[in-house]
Amino acid sequence: MSENKREILKSAGLITTLSLLSRVFGYVRDQRVAFLLGTTPVADAFTLAYRIPNLLRRLVAEGSMTAAFIPVFSKYLTEKDQDEVWDFANRMFWTLSLILASLAVLGVIFSPLLVRMFTLDPALFPSFVVQTFHMSPSKLPMDETVLLNRLMFPYIFFIGMSALAMGILNSYRIFGVPAFTPVVLNLSIIALSFCSRWFGHPSYALAVGVVIGGLLQIAIQVPLLWKQGMHFKLGISFSHPGIRRVGKLMLPGIIGIGVPYINFTVDTVFLTRPIMPDGSLLSLSVADRVMELVLGGYAIAVGTAILPMMSRHAAEKNIAELKNTLAYSLRIVSFITIPAMVGLILMRRPIIQVLFQHGKFNAASTELTAWALMFYSIGLPWFALSKVLVPAFYSTHDTRTPVKVAFGIMFANIVMNLMFLKLLLNGGPPLATSLAGVLNSVILYQIFETRYGDIGWRHVREALGRIMVASCGMGVAVWLLLRVVSFSTKHALWYRAGLLTLVLAFATSIYFGLCWLMHCEELSDIYGIARRKRAVGPDIAVE
């Protein structure tokens, strides 16, 4: 196994382990939200109020800013001395803090306008537009949504600074603590959810937990930054060449890196229409959480691990290694996400029932969520591929290409939402987003290969063929098994949870067994890293 492959797998393995821990606590968090709020209008209000700053976080902070910063910072590490490196990092820190603080204040002030925009309030549009598109007011409790949004908006400041800290530490191949920070956020929300009686309403306690969690995420990374050499010397600069370069890459990249999130927001708008069942927003949020167990557990981990590596290859003008890294990442991500897609489609109801059907989240809520998850699952491999393809463009300091593609994808998503709205109800937006994800990944891949040449598609195609055959075989076995086992609520929760665990273990064993029979290289690589008692490649810091 090459050194690059070992580094990818080791880094991704560490990030995955901590990400899965975060997803476990994320499930507990969402289960608490579902238990306290159910699929009620207040639940939809909380979901939208959190989604607005969270969207900005994903686009501005963890999205385009991190993807733009790491290639520039990696170039500084390659070409500059340590004094220049840390001068750039310090100035970036304080300049970004000023921008994010201003953004947070503006978000609090203009929260009513933001909520109205995200719900397509007819009052914001000319009368002929309202009549042409039959626009009607949202069903959400607007005052409650605005208040919750104002409570949570400062989160954008803390999480943005946390994302910058993560970018610096990842560039030094320190992945452990940055990958652990979402656990802290989830623990904060969970803790505050048990204190709801002190806040008048559970939604207020949850909102405060979000802000406290964001503060803790940056706080636990500061000691590591200091240890590496960052002493936080005050200095704000919009003229520093490194900051200007990050800004130049970041502004268009807000759209390029955020296609799935922008499409998710488009879905939000459609899900607030009067035609939708109550709880449609929460159903999509829960479905997204289940998807993130896979997408966040491994695909994002690989994307996080390869960006610093591909940025180094690009800085060294080693395009051949960059393409090899990309091709391997595509194969290893597909190895995880294609069988996951099959499993989620087949086991969507038992998964939602066991994980979330408690308190106010009843059987009708499970059906509503499972319907959305079925269509959402179709896009899982494609969402994952975009997590690898977009950083490939960013590593070469190209943000314009993803932006151009993103504009077309957004329009396609809106059109497909309109097509599926009445036919599939709350299943329409997830299907539109999944198909948009397919288009996004296919177009980006074609452009990259046209520009830089063949990345080894023959090898990738052969690997994908074996993966799909193994996934289909696993799917048939799981489908047959589900015909003879019962997840009836007549059984105790511990019984259903144990049964679900056994079915998942059975599915995993069948898939790995079929991959072994077909000599899948990806299985051998993962197994080789898992059983290695000591590192052979470069060390990956766990600090």
C-alpha positions as CSV (number, residue, x, y, z in Angstrom):
1,M,0.0,0.0,0.0
2,S,1.4,3.4,-0.9
3,E,2.3,6.0,1.7
4,N,-0.5,8.3,0.4
5,K,-3.1,5.6,0.8
6,R,-2.0,4.8,4.3
7,E,-2.1,8.5,5.3
8,I,-5.6,8.8,3.8
9,L,-6.9,5.7,5.6
10,K,-5.3,6.5,8.9
11,S,-6.4,10.1,8.9
12,A,-9.9,9.2,7.8
13,G,-10.0,6.3,10.3
14,L,-9.3,8.6,13.2
15,I,-11.8,11.3,12.0
16,T,-14.4,8.6,11.3
17,T,-14.1,7.1,14.8
18,L,-14.6,10.5,16.4
19,S,-17.3,11.5,13.9
20,L,-19.2,8.3,14.7
21,L,-19.0,9.2,18.3
22,S,-20.4,12.6,17.4
23,R,-23.1,11.0,15.4
24,V,-24.1,8.8,18.3
25,F,-24.4,11.9,20.5
26,G,-26.1,13.7,17.6
27,Y,-28.7,11.0,17.6
28,V,-29.2,11.4,21.3
29,R,-29.6,15.1,20.7
30,D,-32.1,14.7,17.9
31,Q,-34.0,12.0,19.9
32,R,-34.3,14.6,22.8
33,V,-35.6,17.2,20.3
34,A,-38.1,14.7,18.9
35,F,-39.1,13.6,22.4
36,L,-39.6,17.1,23.6
37,L,-41.1,18.7,20.5
38,G,-42.5,15.8,18.3
39,T,-43.6,16.7,14.8
40,T,-45.4,19.8,15.9
41,P,-45.4,23.4,14.5
42,V,-43.0,24.4,17.3
43,A,-40.6,21.6,16.2
44,D,-40.7,23.0,12.7
45,A,-40.0,26.5,14.1
46,F,-37.0,25.3,16.1
47,T,-35.7,23.3,13.0
48,L,-35.9,26.4,10.7
49,A,-34.5,28.8,13.4
50,Y,-31.5,26.5,13.8
51,R,-31.1,25.8,10.1
52,I,-30.5,29.5,9.2
53,P,-27.3,30.0,11.2
54,N,-26.3,26.4,10.6
55,L,-26.5,27.0,6.8
56,L,-24.3,30.0,7.2
57,R,-21.9,27.9,9.3
58,R,-21.7,25.3,6.6
59,L,-21.2,27.7,3.8
60,V,-19.1,30.4,5.3
61,A,-17.2,28.7,8.2
62,E,-16.8,24.9,7.7
63,G,-17.5,25.1,4.0
64,S,-15.8,27.7,1.8
65,M,-13.6,29.3,4.4
66,T,-11.9,26.1,5.5
67,A,-11.6,24.8,1.9
68,A,-10.1,28.2,0.8
69,F,-7.8,28.6,3.8
70,I,-6.2,25.2,3.9
71,P,-4.7,25.3,0.3
72,V,-3.3,28.9,1.0
73,F,-2.0,27.9,4.5
74,S,-0.4,24.8,3.0
75,K,1.4,26.9,0.5
76,Y,2.7,29.1,3.3
77,L,3.9,26.1,5.2
78,T,5.7,24.9,2.0
79,E,7.3,28.2,0.9
80,K,7.5,30.6,4.0
81,D,9.3,30.6,7.3
82,Q,7.5,30.0,10.6
83,D,7.3,33.8,11.4
84,E,5.4,34.5,8.2
85,V,3.2,31.4,8.7
86,W,2.0,32.5,12.1
87,D,1.7,36.1,11.2
88,F,-0.7,35.0,8.5
89,A,-2.6,32.7,10.9
90,N,-2.9,35.4,13.6
91,R,-4.1,38.1,11.2
92,M,-6.6,35.6,9.7
93,F,-7.9,34.8,13.1
94,W,-8.6,38.4,14.2
95,T,-9.9,39.5,10.8
96,L,-12.3,36.6,10.6
97,S,-13.5,37.2,14.2
98,L,-14.4,40.8,13.2
99,I,-16.3,39.6,10.1
100,L,-18.2,36.9,12.0
101,A,-19.0,39.1,15.0
102,S,-20.6,41.6,12.5
103,L,-22.5,38.8,10.8
104,A,-23.8,37.6,14.1
105,V,-25.1,41.0,15.1
106,L,-26.7,41.6,11.8
107,G,-28.3,38.2,12.0
108,V,-29.9,39.0,15.3
109,I,-31.1,42.4,14.1
110,F,-32.5,41.1,10.8
111,S,-33.8,37.8,12.1
112,P,-37.5,38.6,11.2
113,L,-36.5,39.4,7.6
114,L,-34.4,36.2,7.4
115,V,-37.2,34.0,8.6
116,R,-39.6,35.6,6.1
117,M,-37.1,35.0,3.3
118,F,-36.6,31.4,4.2
119,T,-40.4,30.8,4.3
120,L,-41.0,32.8,1.1
121,D,-43.4,35.2,2.8
122,P,-45.8,36.5,0.1
123,A,-45.4,40.0,1.5
124,L,-41.9,40.2,0.2
125,F,-43.0,39.7,-3.4
126,P,-45.0,41.8,-5.9
127,S,-48.6,40.8,-6.2
128,F,-48.3,39.4,-9.7
129,V,-45.6,37.0,-8.5
130,V,-47.8,35.9,-5.6
131,Q,-50.8,35.3,-7.9
132,T,-48.8,33.6,-10.6
133,F,-47.2,31.0,-8.3
134,H,-50.1,30.8,-5.9
135,M,-48.0,31.8,-2.9
136,S,-49.5,31.6,0.5
137,P,-48.1,32.3,4.0
138,S,-46.1,29.7,5.9
139,K,-47.8,27.6,8.6
140,L,-44.9,28.2,11.0
141,P,-45.4,30.2,14.2
142,M,-43.4,33.2,13.0
143,D,-42.9,35.0,16.4
144,E,-41.6,31.7,17.9
145,T,-39.3,31.1,14.9
146,V,-37.8,34.6,15.0
147,L,-37.1,34.4,18.8
148,L,-35.4,31.1,18.5
149,N,-33.4,32.3,15.6
150,R,-32.2,35.3,17.5
151,L,-31.2,33.1,20.5
152,M,-29.1,30.8,18.2
153,F,-27.5,33.3,15.8
154,P,-24.4,34.0,17.9
155,Y,-23.5,30.4,17.2
156,I,-22.2,31.4,13.8
157,F,-19.4,33.4,15.5
158,F,-18.1,30.6,17.7
159,I,-18.4,27.8,15.1
160,G,-16.7,30.0,12.4
161,M,-13.7,30.5,14.7
162,S,-13.7,26.8,15.5
163,A,-13.6,26.0,11.8
164,L,-10.5,28.2,11.3
165,A,-8.8,26.5,14.2
166,M,-9.6,23.2,12.6
167,G,-8.1,24.3,9.3
168,I,-4.9,25.2,11.0
169,L,-4.6,22.0,13.0
170,N,-5.6,19.8,10.0
171,S,-2.8,21.4,8.0
172,Y,-0.4,20.2,10.7
173,R,-2.1,16.8,10.4
174,I,-3.7,17.1,13.8
175,F,-7.2,15.7,13.3
176,G,-8.3,14.3,16.7
177,V,-9.4,17.3,18.7
178,P,-11.0,19.1,15.7
179,A,-13.0,16.0,14.9
180,F,-14.1,15.8,18.5
181,T,-15.6,19.3,18.7
182,P,-19.0,18.3,17.4
183,V,-19.3,15.9,20.3
184,V,-19.0,18.9,22.6
185,L,-21.8,20.7,20.8
186,N,-24.1,17.7,21.0
187,L,-23.3,17.2,24.7
188,S,-24.1,20.8,25.4
189,I,-27.5,20.6,23.7
190,I,-28.3,17.3,25.4
191,A,-27.4,18.7,28.8
192,L,-29.6,21.8,28.4
193,S,-32.5,19.6,27.1
194,F,-32.8,18.2,30.7
195,C,-33.0,21.7,32.1
196,S,-36.0,22.8,30.0
197,R,-38.2,23.5,33.0
198,W,-35.9,26.5,33.9
199,F,-36.5,28.1,30.5
200,G,-40.3,28.2,30.1
201,H,-40.3,26.0,27.0
202,P,-38.0,23.2,25.9
203,S,-37.1,24.9,22.6
204,Y,-35.5,27.8,24.5
205,A,-33.3,25.4,26.5
206,L,-32.2,23.7,23.2
207,A,-31.3,27.1,21.6
208,V,-29.1,28.1,24.6
209,G,-27.4,24.7,24.4
210,V,-26.5,25.4,20.7
211,V,-24.7,28.7,21.6
212,I,-22.9,27.2,24.6
213,G,-21.8,24.3,22.5
214,G,-20.4,26.6,19.9
215,L,-18.3,28.4,22.5
216,L,-16.9,25.2,23.8
217,Q,-15.9,24.0,20.3
218,I,-13.4,26.9,19.9
219,A,-12.3,26.8,23.5
220,I,-11.0,23.2,23.4
221,Q,-8.8,23.9,20.3
222,V,-7.1,27.1,21.6
223,P,-4.5,25.2,23.8
224,L,-3.4,23.1,20.7
225,L,-3.1,26.3,18.6
226,W,-0.9,27.8,21.3
227,K,1.2,24.7,21.4
228,Q,1.8,24.8,17.7
229,G,3.1,28.4,17.9
230,M,0.0,30.6,17.5
231,H,0.1,33.3,20.2
232,F,-3.0,35.3,19.1
233,K,-1.2,38.6,18.7
234,L,-3.9,41.2,17.8
235,G,-3.8,42.2,14.2
236,I,-6.7,42.9,11.8
237,S,-5.8,43.2,8.1
238,F,-7.8,43.1,4.9
239,S,-4.6,43.8,2.8
240,H,-2.5,40.9,3.8
241,P,-1.8,38.8,0.7
242,G,-2.7,35.5,2.3
243,I,-6.0,36.9,3.6
244,R,-6.8,38.5,0.2
245,R,-6.1,35.2,-1.5
246,V,-8.4,33.3,1.0
247,G,-11.1,35.9,0.4
248,K,-10.7,35.6,-3.4
249,L,-11.1,31.9,-3.2
250,M,-13.8,32.0,-0.5
251,L,-16.4,34.4,-1.9
252,P,-17.3,32.4,-5.0
253,G,-16.7,29.1,-3.1
254,I,-19.6,29.8,-0.8
255,I,-21.9,28.6,-3.5
256,G,-19.5,26.0,-4.9
257,I,-18.8,24.1,-1.7
258,G,-22.3,24.5,-0.5
259,V,-24.5,23.0,-3.3
260,P,-26.0,20.3,-1.1
261,Y,-26.7,22.8,1.7
262,I,-28.2,25.3,-0.6
263,N,-30.4,22.6,-2.2
264,F,-31.3,21.5,1.4
265,T,-32.4,25.1,2.0
266,V,-34.5,25.1,-1.2
267,D,-36.1,22.0,0.2
268,T,-36.8,23.9,3.4
269,V,-38.8,26.6,1.5
270,F,-40.9,24.0,-0.2
271,L,-41.5,22.0,3.0
272,T,-43.1,25.0,4.7
273,R,-45.8,25.2,2.1
274,P,-49.4,24.7,3.4
275,I,-49.8,21.5,1.3
276,M,-47.2,19.8,3.4
277,P,-48.1,17.6,6.5
278,D,-47.3,19.0,9.9
279,G,-43.8,18.1,10.9
280,S,-42.4,17.9,7.4
281,L,-39.4,20.1,8.3
282,L,-38.5,17.9,11.3
283,S,-39.0,14.7,9.2
284,L,-36.4,16.0,6.7
285,S,-34.1,17.0,9.6
286,V,-34.3,13.5,11.1
287,A,-33.7,11.9,7.7
288,D,-30.7,14.1,7.3
289,R,-29.4,13.0,10.7
290,V,-29.6,9.4,9.6
291,M,-27.8,10.2,6.4
292,E,-25.1,12.0,8.3
293,L,-24.3,8.8,10.2
294,V,-22.8,7.6,6.9
295,L,-21.9,10.8,5.1
296,G,-20.4,12.5,8.2
297,G,-19.0,9.2,9.5
298,Y,-16.7,8.5,6.5
299,A,-17.2,10.6,3.4
300,I,-16.6,13.9,5.1
301,A,-13.7,12.3,7.0
302,V,-12.0,11.3,3.7
303,G,-12.7,14.8,2.3
304,T,-11.2,16.4,5.4
305,A,-8.1,14.1,5.3
306,I,-7.4,14.6,1.5
307,L,-7.7,18.4,1.3
308,P,-4.4,19.1,3.0
309,M,-2.7,16.2,1.1
310,M,-4.0,17.4,-2.3
311,S,-3.1,21.0,-1.5
312,R,0.5,19.8,-0.9
313,H,0.5,18.0,-4.2
314,A,-0.8,21.1,-5.9
315,A,1.7,23.4,-4.2
316,E,4.5,21.0,-5.4
317,K,2.8,20.9,-8.9
318,N,2.6,17.1,-8.6
319,I,-0.6,16.6,-10.6
320,A,0.0,12.9,-11.0
321,E,-0.1,12.3,-7.3
322,L,-3.1,14.6,-6.9
323,K,-5.0,12.5,-9.4
324,N,-4.0,9.3,-7.7
325,T,-5.2,10.6,-4.4
326,L,-8.5,11.7,-5.9
327,A,-9.1,8.3,-7.7
328,Y,-8.4,6.4,-4.5
329,S,-10.6,8.6,-2.5
330,L,-13.5,8.1,-4.9
331,R,-13.1,4.3,-4.6
332,I,-12.9,4.2,-0.8
333,V,-15.9,6.6,-0.4
334,S,-18.0,4.5,-2.8
335,F,-17.0,1.4,-0.9
336,I,-18.8,2.7,2.1
337,T,-21.7,4.7,0.7
338,I,-23.1,2.5,-2.0
339,P,-24.0,-0.4,0.4
340,A,-25.1,2.2,2.9
341,M,-27.6,3.6,0.4
342,V,-29.0,0.1,-0.2
343,G,-29.2,-0.6,3.5
344,L,-31.0,2.7,4.3
345,I,-33.6,2.2,1.6
346,L,-34.4,-1.3,2.8
347,M,-34.2,-0.6,6.5
348,R,-35.5,2.9,6.7
349,R,-38.6,2.2,8.8
350,P,-37.0,0.0,11.5
351,I,-34.1,2.5,11.8
352,I,-36.4,5.5,12.3
353,Q,-38.7,3.5,14.6
354,V,-36.0,2.3,16.9
355,L,-34.0,5.5,17.0
356,F,-36.7,8.1,17.2
357,Q,-40.2,6.7,17.8
358,H,-40.6,7.9,21.4
359,G,-42.6,10.6,23.3
360,K,-44.4,12.9,20.8
361,F,-42.6,11.3,17.9
362,N,-45.2,8.6,17.1
363,A,-45.9,6.0,14.4
364,A,-47.2,8.7,12.0
365,S,-44.0,10.6,12.5
366,T,-42.0,7.5,11.6
367,E,-43.9,7.0,8.4
368,L,-43.5,10.6,7.4
369,T,-39.7,10.5,8.1
370,A,-39.2,7.1,6.4
371,W,-40.9,8.4,3.3
372,A,-38.4,11.3,3.1
373,L,-35.4,9.1,4.0
374,M,-36.1,6.7,1.1
375,F,-35.7,9.5,-1.5
376,Y,-32.9,11.1,0.4
377,S,-30.9,7.9,0.5
378,I,-30.7,7.7,-3.3
379,G,-28.4,10.6,-3.3
380,L,-26.0,9.4,-0.6
381,P,-23.1,8.2,-2.8
382,W,-23.4,11.3,-4.9
383,F,-23.3,13.6,-1.9
384,A,-20.3,11.8,-0.7
385,L,-18.5,12.1,-4.1
386,S,-19.0,15.8,-4.1
387,K,-17.3,15.9,-0.7
388,V,-14.2,14.6,-2.5
389,L,-14.5,16.3,-5.9
390,V,-15.0,19.9,-4.7
391,P,-11.8,19.8,-2.5
392,A,-9.9,18.6,-5.6
393,F,-10.8,21.8,-7.3
394,Y,-10.0,23.9,-4.2
395,S,-6.6,22.3,-3.8
396,T,-5.6,23.8,-7.2
397,H,-7.1,27.2,-6.1
398,D,-10.0,26.9,-8.5
399,T,-13.3,28.0,-7.0
400,R,-14.9,29.3,-10.1
401,T,-15.7,25.9,-11.7
402,P,-17.7,24.6,-8.7
403,V,-19.6,27.9,-8.7
404,K,-20.6,27.7,-12.3
405,V,-21.8,24.2,-11.9
406,A,-23.6,25.1,-8.6
407,F,-25.7,27.8,-10.3
408,G,-27.1,25.3,-12.8
409,I,-27.7,22.7,-10.1
410,M,-29.7,25.1,-8.0
411,F,-32.0,26.0,-10.8
412,A,-32.4,22.3,-11.7
413,N,-33.2,21.5,-8.0
414,I,-35.9,24.2,-7.9
415,V,-37.5,22.9,-11.1
416,M,-37.5,19.3,-9.8
417,N,-39.0,20.5,-6.5
418,L,-41.9,22.0,-8.4
419,M,-42.3,18.9,-10.4
420,F,-42.4,16.5,-7.4
421,L,-44.2,18.8,-4.9
422,K,-47.8,17.6,-5.2
423,L,-46.9,14.1,-6.4
424,L,-44.6,13.1,-3.5
425,L,-45.4,15.7,-0.8
426,N,-42.5,15.7,1.7
427,G,-40.7,13.1,-0.4
428,G,-40.4,15.6,-3.3
429,P,-37.7,17.9,-1.9
430,P,-35.4,15.0,-0.9
431,L,-35.7,13.4,-4.3
432,A,-35.0,16.7,-6.0
433,T,-31.9,17.2,-3.8
434,S,-30.7,13.6,-4.5
435,L,-31.0,14.1,-8.3
436,A,-29.3,17.5,-8.0
437,G,-26.5,15.7,-6.2
438,V,-26.1,13.2,-9.0
439,L,-25.9,16.0,-11.6
440,N,-23.4,18.0,-9.5
441,S,-21.0,15.0,-9.0
442,V,-21.1,13.8,-12.7
443,I,-20.5,17.3,-14.1
444,L,-17.6,18.1,-11.7
445,Y,-16.0,14.8,-12.4
446,Q,-16.2,15.3,-16.2
447,I,-14.7,18.7,-15.9
448,F,-11.8,17.6,-13.7
449,E,-10.9,14.7,-16.0
450,T,-11.2,16.9,-19.1
451,R,-8.9,19.5,-17.5
452,Y,-6.3,17.2,-15.9
453,G,-6.6,14.0,-17.9
454,D,-7.6,10.4,-17.0
455,I,-7.4,9.8,-13.2
456,G,-7.4,6.0,-13.7
457,W,-11.1,5.6,-14.6
458,R,-10.7,2.1,-15.7
459,H,-9.5,1.0,-12.3
460,V,-12.2,3.1,-10.6
461,R,-14.9,1.6,-12.9
462,E,-13.9,-2.0,-12.1
463,A,-13.9,-1.2,-8.4
464,L,-17.3,0.3,-8.6
465,G,-18.6,-2.7,-10.5
466,R,-17.5,-5.1,-7.7
467,I,-18.9,-2.7,-5.0
468,M,-22.3,-2.6,-6.7
469,V,-22.5,-6.3,-7.2
470,A,-21.7,-6.9,-3.5
471,S,-24.2,-4.2,-2.5
472,C,-27.0,-5.8,-4.6
473,G,-26.2,-9.2,-3.1
474,M,-26.4,-7.7,0.4
475,G,-29.7,-6.0,-0.5
476,V,-31.3,-9.2,-1.6
477,A,-30.2,-11.0,1.6
478,V,-31.5,-8.2,3.8
479,W,-34.8,-8.0,1.9
480,L,-35.4,-11.7,2.5
481,L,-34.5,-11.4,6.2
482,L,-36.9,-8.5,6.7
483,R,-39.7,-10.6,5.4
484,V,-39.3,-13.0,8.4
485,V,-38.4,-10.7,11.3
486,S,-40.8,-8.2,13.0
487,F,-40.1,-4.8,14.4
488,S,-43.6,-4.4,15.8
489,T,-44.0,-1.9,18.7
490,K,-45.6,-4.8,20.6
491,H,-42.0,-5.8,21.4
492,A,-39.9,-3.9,23.9
493,L,-37.5,-1.2,22.7
494,W,-34.5,-3.2,23.8
495,Y,-35.6,-6.2,21.8
496,R,-36.2,-4.1,18.6
497,A,-32.8,-2.3,19.1
498,G,-31.0,-5.6,19.5
499,L,-32.8,-7.0,16.4
500,L,-31.8,-4.0,14.4
501,T,-28.2,-4.4,15.5
502,L,-28.3,-8.0,14.4
503,V,-29.7,-7.2,11.0
504,L,-27.1,-4.5,10.5
505,A,-24.4,-6.9,11.5
506,F,-25.8,-9.5,9.1
507,A,-25.9,-7.0,6.3
508,T,-22.3,-5.9,6.9
509,S,-21.1,-9.5,7.1
510,I,-22.8,-10.4,3.8
511,Y,-21.3,-7.3,2.1
512,F,-17.8,-7.8,3.3
513,G,-18.0,-11.5,2.5
514,L,-19.0,-10.8,-1.1
515,C,-16.3,-8.2,-1.4
516,W,-13.7,-10.7,-0.1
517,L,-14.9,-13.3,-2.7
518,M,-14.5,-10.7,-5.4
519,H,-11.1,-9.5,-4.1
520,C,-12.0,-5.9,-3.6
521,E,-8.9,-3.9,-3.0
522,E,-10.6,-1.4,-0.8
523,L,-11.5,-4.1,1.7
524,S,-7.9,-5.3,1.9
525,D,-6.7,-1.7,2.4
526,I,-9.1,-1.0,5.2
527,Y,-8.3,-4.3,6.9
528,G,-4.6,-3.8,6.5
529,I,-4.8,-0.5,8.4
530,A,-7.1,-1.8,11.0
531,R,-4.8,-4.8,11.9
532,R,-1.6,-2.8,11.8
533,K,-0.1,-2.7,15.3
534,R,2.1,0.3,14.6
535,A,2.1,2.9,11.9
536,V,4.1,2.4,8.8
537,G,3.3,5.7,7.2
538,P,3.5,9.3,8.6
539,D,2.1,9.7,12.1
540,I,-1.3,11.3,12.4
541,A,-1.5,13.4,15.5
542,V,-4.3,12.5,17.9
543,E,-3.9,15.5,20.1
